[in-house]
Amino acid sequence: MHARAVAATASALLGLVALLLPIPGARADHEAGRPAVIAHRGASSLAPENTLAAVDRARRLGFTWVENDVQRTRDGVLVVLHDAGLARTTDVERVFPGRAPWRVRDFTAAEIARLDAGSWFGRRFAGVRVPTLRQYLARVERNRQSLLLEIKNPELYPGIGRQVLRELGRAGWLDRRHLSRLVVQSFHVPTIRSVHRLRPAVRTAVLGSPTIAELRTYARFTDQINPQHLKLTVGYVAAVQRLRGPHGRPVEVCAWTVDRPIDALLAAGYGVDCLITNRPDVVRRALSVFWTSP
């Protein structure tokens, strides 16, 4: 797109946002005075989600925070996958044609390691594998990134919260230096309550939108309330942020999954602390138009 067209598009977008934003700007958070941007499943619009390739792409784009999802294999190994099934993001149906419905919990870690988790996204990612949580943590550490770790489907994997904490401990992620770079989240409230009870120093997040009446109870064991961006209102964000979490700081709001520039600017206008997005480069560019660094 030519520079003149880019300028015209940005101008039109800002004009629309100026009409729609309910408050004049986002609550100052990071050095640019705008919400943090978290790469959802890595830079998942540019590389296969939840793979080391997606983590590395986020790093090359300059993103500190990445989000991932954790499931458990039949033999008890933690692997990084969003779905409870393998069919959407691997070639499991070809490699194991008689094993429908191809659930993660029905395969061993060695079997999952045989699968191609990249070709579905593009030929140049052929041969990319499903990482174990241990491999993923090592790559995030090597890249000096921070991690928003989601425990998926804990009802399918009894004790997975405790196991995730053990794996984090083995990898050195529960020391003082790493705790500032880690948040553990889940839709399953009992799991987050359990993580906080087991390791009170770990920051936690509840995915979803508890009622305003419930927020005070949640603030006893969680540091973030992370709703879908379509559920946001000015009043809800303010109600969350008025509370102090278990570590004595205001409870944060991290909205998901924010991929369109207009949605990023609207969510930022509500005052959220961070945005989870498949398109971190697009969202950062949109925020940079509205917030300029000092």
Helices and strands as residue ranges (DSSP letters): H 3-20, E 36-39, H 52-61, E 65-72, E 78-80, H 92-95, G 104-106, H 109-113, G 123-125, H 133-142, E 146-151, G 154-156, H 160-170, H 176-179, E 182-186, H 189-198, E 203-207, G 212-214, H 215-218, E 224-226, G 229-231, H 234-241, E 252-255, H 261-269, E 274-277, H 280-290
